[in-house]
Amino acid sequence: MKESLLDIICCPLDKAELELEVHEREGEEILEGSLTCTDCGETYPIEDGIPNLLPPDMREAA
């Protein structure tokens, strides 16, 4: 995912802003990391460059 995506996405639970934490980057592409809601604190993973913005109860169990 590109960091500029933060301008248009928000927390699916309460529509608050998301804070980015990068674990792995390749050029401008964020490959691994997480997005954390600034309001409710829920964390959404970024895996293989794809943010998983499904609510926690809808995510696959790891």
Secondary structure, DSSP 8 states (H G I E B T S, - for coil): -BGGGGGT---TTT---EEEEEEEEETTEEEEEEEEETTT--EEEEETTEE--S-GGGS---
